[in-house]
Amino acid sequence: MYFLKRIAFMIPLLLVISGLAFALIKLAPGGPFDKERKPATPEIERALAAKYHLDEEVWQQYLRYLGGVAQGDFGPSLKYRNHTVTDIIAQGLPVSLALGGLAFCFALGVGVPLGFFTAVRKGRWEDYAGSFLAILVVCVPGLVIGPLLVMALAIHWRWFPVALFASPWHAVLPTLTLGLYFSGRVARLMREGMMTTLHAEFIRTARAKGLGETQVLLRHAFRLAVLPVVSYSGPLLADLLTGSFVVENLFQIPGIGVFMVNSSLNRDQTMVVGLVLLYAVLLLVLNLLVDFAYSVLDPRVRYE
């Protein structure tokens, strides 16, 4: 029943999100046709406004947009001529999904073991070294890591190609650039969760019963210590799947992150609202999956 209520609550929440995005893009100064090479005459401006229904009241435009969305049509792009928002999302989303999925797996694959190991080896040199690396990658943004990786691994040693997304080798550098920062965040969360769990009473009870240290750590402690990482994974995965403007622009990857930023600057309202709705749906669905994972990992959690 709890999950059914959450799913039903998504509909009015998405309406609010779309309304706010639509209103904010309307309040922004300028219009989608202000940056043309040659200023349009008043007759052409009126014709364009009539073609895209921009001469209607804002509430009429919004209702018309909702009607199209209900039918699976996000409308035409006001900046990318002869393309609809649905077409652009269909082209760019699989690329962003692939890059985001790889970065997510990399972040968890590096961050979870690193946080687990540093917590188990607390106070030793392994703990200090692992914690230093985690903090270092968190403090250095992808805007800096990306060019350094390109100069070292692509230009100097020529191990990987620099741009595009044509083969698995092309995905290595973007995945590292996008995933390193989040791997540090995951490692910090995992370490703190593991440190808290290791001081719990049930861990002392398990050790008092004579269970081996490996069994105590992996079977009992890890299951609860990973919960902060699970909570963070929902918004993290939504953020990664919708693309990163910096990484996609740096490596010339045709994902939707670039479209999001460019459409905001160009006042392409249909594109902006469509991408905002896409991000909102991903975030809500992934958070729902996180709640379900909580109930599976922690038997004390019950949703009513």
Backbone torsions as a table, in degrees:
resi	resn	phi	psi	omega
1	MET	NA	-39.2	-179.4
2	TYR	-60.0	-45.9	-177.3
3	PHE	-70.2	-33.0	176.2
4	LEU	-64.8	-39.4	176.5
5	LYS	-64.2	-40.4	178.9
6	ARG	-63.2	-41.5	179.5
7	ILE	-65.6	-41.9	178.9
8	ALA	-65.7	-33.1	-179.6
9	PHE	-71.1	-19.1	-179.1
10	MET	-64.3	-34.2	-175.0
11	ILE	-64.1	-55.3	177.8
12	PRO	-64.2	-30.9	178.6
13	LEU	-67.0	-39.9	177.1
14	LEU	-66.6	-33.8	176.1
15	LEU	-64.0	-41.8	178.1
16	VAL	-64.9	-43.7	-179.4
17	ILE	-63.3	-45.3	179.7
18	SER	-65.0	-38.3	178.0
19	GLY	-64.1	-42.9	178.4
20	LEU	-65.4	-43.4	179.0
21	ALA	-63.0	-41.2	-179.9
22	PHE	-64.9	-41.7	-179.1
23	ALA	-68.9	-40.7	-178.2
24	LEU	-66.8	-40.0	179.8
25	ILE	-69.5	-27.1	175.9
26	LYS	-74.2	-33.4	-179.6
27	LEU	-74.9	-21.8	-179.2
28	ALA	-65.0	141.0	-179.6
29	PRO	-68.2	151.9	178.8
30	GLY	89.7	177.8	-179.0
31	GLY	-142.1	173.9	-176.4
32	PRO	-69.7	-15.7	-176.5
33	PHE	-111.8	16.4	-176.4
34	ASP	-80.5	-18.0	-174.9
35	LYS	-106.4	24.8	176.5
36	GLU	-68.3	157.0	-178.2
37	ARG	-62.3	-38.2	-179.3
38	LYS	-123.6	127.9	-179.4
39	PRO	-58.0	135.8	-178.7
40	ALA	-79.7	150.3	176.1
41	THR	-73.9	160.7	178.1
42	PRO	-56.6	-35.1	179.2
43	GLU	-64.4	-43.2	179.7
44	ILE	-67.1	-40.3	178.4
45	GLU	-61.3	-41.4	178.5
46	ARG	-66.6	-37.4	179.0
47	ALA	-66.1	-41.8	177.8
48	LEU	-64.8	-42.8	179.1
49	ALA	-62.1	-39.7	179.1
50	ALA	-69.4	-37.3	-179.2
51	LYS	-63.4	-42.3	-177.4
52	TYR	-99.1	11.5	176.6
53	HIS	62.1	28.2	178.7
54	LEU	-79.6	-7.5	177.9
55	ASP	-88.4	-1.0	178.6
56	GLU	-85.7	169.8	174.5
57	GLU	-66.2	155.1	-176.0
58	VAL	-60.9	-41.6	-178.5
59	TRP	-66.6	-32.1	176.5
60	GLN	-69.0	-40.9	176.8
61	GLN	-62.3	-40.4	-178.6
62	TYR	-66.9	-44.3	178.3
63	LEU	-63.7	-38.9	177.0
64	ARG	-63.4	-40.2	179.1
65	TYR	-64.8	-43.7	178.6
66	LEU	-61.9	-38.1	177.3
67	GLY	-61.0	-39.7	177.2
68	GLY	-68.5	-41.1	-179.9
69	VAL	-63.0	-39.1	178.6
70	ALA	-60.4	-25.7	178.3
71	GLN	-97.2	7.8	179.5
72	GLY	82.6	16.3	-179.5
73	ASP	-116.7	115.0	179.8
74	PHE	-87.3	5.3	176.6
75	GLY	88.5	172.3	179.3
76	PRO	-80.5	149.6	172.6
77	SER	-74.1	135.1	-179.5
78	LEU	-83.0	-9.9	-177.3
79	LYS	-116.0	-38.8	178.1
80	TYR	-92.7	93.3	-171.2
81	ARG	-64.2	148.7	179.6
82	ASN	63.2	20.3	176.9
83	HIS	-131.5	139.5	172.8
84	THR	-94.5	161.8	177.7
85	VAL	-63.0	-37.3	179.0
86	THR	-61.9	-41.3	179.2
87	ASP	-63.9	-43.1	-178.2
88	ILE	-67.3	-40.6	177.3
89	ILE	-64.5	-41.2	179.6
90	ALA	-62.9	-31.3	179.4
91	GLN	-81.4	-41.7	-173.6
92	GLY	-89.6	-28.6	-175.2
93	LEU	-63.5	-44.1	178.4
94	PRO	-58.0	-36.0	178.8
95	VAL	-67.6	-45.7	178.6
96	SER	-65.4	-36.1	177.4
97	LEU	-63.7	-42.4	179.6
98	ALA	-64.8	-47.3	179.6
99	LEU	-64.6	-45.3	179.9
100	GLY	-64.7	-39.7	178.1
101	GLY	-64.1	-41.5	177.6
102	LEU	-64.4	-43.7	179.3
103	ALA	-64.9	-37.2	179.0
104	PHE	-64.7	-46.5	178.9
105	CYS	-63.0	-38.7	178.1
106	PHE	-64.8	-44.2	-178.6
107	ALA	-61.8	-44.4	179.4
108	LEU	-72.4	-39.7	-178.0
109	GLY	-65.3	-27.8	177.6
110	VAL	-96.5	-43.7	-173.4
111	GLY	-70.3	-42.5	-177.8
112	VAL	-64.9	-51.4	177.0
113	PRO	-62.0	-37.5	-179.6
114	LEU	-65.3	-45.3	178.0
115	GLY	-65.0	-40.0	177.6
116	PHE	-61.9	-46.4	-176.6
117	PHE	-67.2	-42.2	-179.4
118	THR	-67.2	-33.1	177.5
119	ALA	-69.7	-41.1	180.0
120	VAL	-66.9	-35.0	-178.9
121	ARG	-99.0	35.5	-176.2
122	LYS	-56.7	134.4	177.2
123	GLY	84.8	-4.4	-180.0
124	ARG	-103.7	174.6	-175.9
125	TRP	-64.3	-31.2	177.8
126	GLU	-62.9	-37.1	178.9
127	ASP	-65.9	-45.4	-179.2
128	TYR	-65.7	-42.1	-178.9
129	ALA	-66.2	-45.9	-179.8
130	GLY	-65.5	-41.0	179.1
131	SER	-66.6	-37.4	177.7
132	PHE	-63.6	-43.2	179.2
133	LEU	-64.3	-40.3	180.0
134	ALA	-63.8	-44.3	179.3
135	ILE	-67.3	-36.4	-178.3
136	LEU	-63.0	-46.5	-177.9
137	VAL	-72.1	-24.1	175.5
138	VAL	-72.7	-36.5	-176.6
139	CYS	-78.6	-24.6	-177.9
140	VAL	-97.5	116.2	-176.5
141	PRO	-74.4	165.1	178.7
142	GLY	-63.1	-26.6	178.1
143	LEU	-62.0	-26.1	178.2
144	VAL	-95.6	-41.3	-177.6
145	ILE	-64.1	-41.4	-177.1
146	GLY	-57.4	-56.0	178.6
147	PRO	-60.3	-34.7	177.7
148	LEU	-64.6	-42.5	177.7
149	LEU	-65.3	-39.1	178.9
150	VAL	-63.4	-46.6	-178.7
151	MET	-64.4	-39.1	-175.7
152	ALA	-81.3	-53.8	-170.4
153	LEU	-89.7	-22.6	-177.9
154	ALA	-104.0	-44.3	-175.7
155	ILE	-88.5	-46.6	-175.9
156	HIS	-76.4	-55.6	-176.8
157	TRP	-93.3	-14.7	178.1
158	ARG	56.3	43.6	178.8
159	TRP	-85.2	-34.9	-174.7
160	PHE	-132.0	151.5	174.1
161	PRO	-70.0	158.1	-172.0
162	VAL	-87.5	-48.9	-167.5
163	ALA	-125.9	175.3	179.3
164	LEU	69.7	-177.4	-173.7
165	PHE	-141.6	51.7	-170.6
166	ALA	-93.6	-17.0	-176.8
167	SER	-151.2	168.4	176.8
168	PRO	-57.8	-32.0	178.8
169	TRP	-66.7	-31.0	177.8
170	HIS	-67.6	-21.2	-175.8
171	ALA	-85.4	-11.5	-172.9
172	VAL	-65.5	-55.6	-176.5
173	LEU	-65.3	-44.3	175.6
174	PRO	-61.2	-37.5	179.1
175	THR	-65.0	-43.4	177.4
176	LEU	-62.9	-44.7	-178.5
177	THR	-62.2	-43.0	-177.4
178	LEU	-79.4	-31.0	-172.7
179	GLY	-91.9	-21.1	-175.6
180	LEU	-62.8	-45.9	-179.5
181	TYR	-58.6	-47.1	-177.2
182	PHE	-71.9	-27.5	175.5
183	SER	-64.6	-36.6	175.9
184	GLY	-65.8	-40.9	177.0
185	ARG	-63.1	-44.1	179.5
186	VAL	-63.2	-41.2	179.8
187	ALA	-62.2	-40.9	178.9
188	ARG	-65.9	-43.0	178.6
189	LEU	-64.6	-41.9	-179.4
190	MET	-65.7	-39.6	179.9
191	ARG	-64.9	-45.8	-179.5
192	GLU	-65.1	-41.3	177.7
193	GLY	-63.5	-39.7	179.9
194	MET	-69.1	-39.7	179.4
195	MET	-63.5	-41.3	179.2
196	THR	-67.1	-42.1	-177.3
197	THR	-67.9	-36.8	-177.9
198	LEU	-65.9	-18.5	177.8
199	HIS	-96.2	4.9	-179.8
200	ALA	-75.1	157.1	-176.9
201	GLU	-66.6	-36.7	-177.2
202	PHE	-67.6	-24.2	175.1
203	ILE	-70.4	-43.1	176.7
204	ARG	-63.5	-37.0	178.2
205	THR	-65.4	-41.9	179.2
206	ALA	-63.2	-40.1	177.6
207	ARG	-68.4	-36.9	179.4
208	ALA	-65.7	-27.7	178.0
209	LYS	-77.0	-5.7	176.9
210	GLY	93.9	13.3	178.0
211	LEU	-68.7	146.1	178.5
212	GLY	-65.4	154.2	-177.2
213	GLU	-63.6	-38.1	178.9
214	THR	-63.7	-42.1	179.0
215	GLN	-66.9	-38.0	178.4
216	VAL	-64.3	-43.7	-176.3
217	LEU	-71.3	-46.3	-173.5
218	LEU	-82.8	-40.3	-174.5
219	ARG	-85.4	-36.7	-174.1
220	HIS	-104.9	-51.0	-173.4
221	ALA	-75.4	-44.5	-174.2
222	PHE	-61.3	-36.5	-175.0
223	ARG	-61.1	-37.0	178.0
224	LEU	-90.4	-31.7	-178.1
225	ALA	-66.5	-26.1	-176.7
226	VAL	-82.1	-7.1	-177.5
227	LEU	-59.9	-41.5	175.1
228	PRO	-59.6	-34.7	177.0
229	VAL	-67.7	-38.7	178.1
230	VAL	-62.7	-42.3	178.4
231	SER	-61.9	-39.9	-179.0
232	TYR	-74.6	-23.0	-174.4
233	SER	-67.9	-31.1	-178.8
234	GLY	-60.9	-64.0	177.0
235	PRO	-64.2	-30.3	177.6
236	LEU	-62.2	-48.1	-177.9
237	LEU	-66.3	-38.8	177.2
238	ALA	-62.2	-40.8	179.4
239	ASP	-65.6	-41.5	-178.6
240	LEU	-71.3	-38.9	-176.3
241	LEU	-69.3	-30.0	179.7
242	THR	-84.0	2.3	171.5
243	GLY	94.0	161.0	177.2
244	SER	-123.1	121.9	-177.5
245	PHE	-61.1	-43.5	-176.2
246	VAL	-63.2	-49.5	-176.1
247	VAL	-68.9	-43.6	-179.6
248	GLU	-65.6	-37.1	178.3
249	ASN	-72.2	-37.2	-178.6
250	LEU	-65.9	-41.8	-176.6
251	PHE	-102.3	10.2	177.3
252	GLN	54.8	48.8	179.9
253	ILE	-95.5	127.4	-175.6
254	PRO	-81.1	61.7	177.1
255	GLY	-97.5	-169.2	-176.5
256	ILE	-93.7	-8.0	178.4
257	GLY	-62.7	-40.6	178.5
258	VAL	-65.2	-40.7	179.9
259	PHE	-63.0	-36.1	-178.8
260	MET	-62.0	-47.8	-177.5
261	VAL	-71.4	-46.9	-178.9
262	ASN	-63.0	-38.5	179.9
263	SER	-67.9	-34.7	176.6
264	SER	-65.1	-41.6	179.4
265	LEU	-69.8	-32.2	-177.7
266	ASN	-90.8	1.9	-178.5
267	ARG	58.4	36.1	176.1
268	ASP	-81.2	86.4	-167.3
269	GLN	-64.3	-39.5	-179.5
270	THR	-65.6	-38.3	178.2
271	MET	-67.6	-43.8	-178.5
272	VAL	-63.1	-49.6	-178.1
273	VAL	-65.3	-38.3	178.2
274	GLY	-62.7	-43.2	179.3
275	LEU	-71.0	-34.4	175.8
276	VAL	-63.9	-42.7	176.9
277	LEU	-63.0	-40.4	178.1
278	LEU	-61.1	-46.1	178.9
279	TYR	-63.2	-41.3	-178.8
280	ALA	-64.1	-42.5	179.3
281	VAL	-63.0	-45.4	178.8
282	LEU	-60.9	-43.5	-178.3
283	LEU	-64.6	-43.8	-179.1
284	LEU	-66.8	-43.5	-179.0
285	VAL	-66.4	-42.7	-179.1
286	LEU	-68.7	-36.1	175.3
287	ASN	-65.4	-34.7	175.7
288	LEU	-65.0	-40.7	176.6
289	LEU	-65.7	-33.5	176.5
290	VAL	-63.7	-43.6	177.7
291	ASP	-60.9	-39.6	177.9
292	PHE	-65.4	-41.3	178.6
293	ALA	-64.0	-34.5	176.5
294	TYR	-58.5	-47.6	-177.7
295	SER	-65.3	-26.0	178.6
296	VAL	-80.1	-42.3	-175.8
297	LEU	-78.0	-35.7	-177.0
298	ASP	-115.1	107.4	-178.6
299	PRO	-65.6	-14.1	-179.8
300	ARG	-77.8	-17.2	-177.1
301	VAL	-85.8	124.7	176.4
302	ARG	-133.8	128.7	178.2
303	TYR	-101.7	133.5	-178.9
304	GLU	-123.0	NA	NA
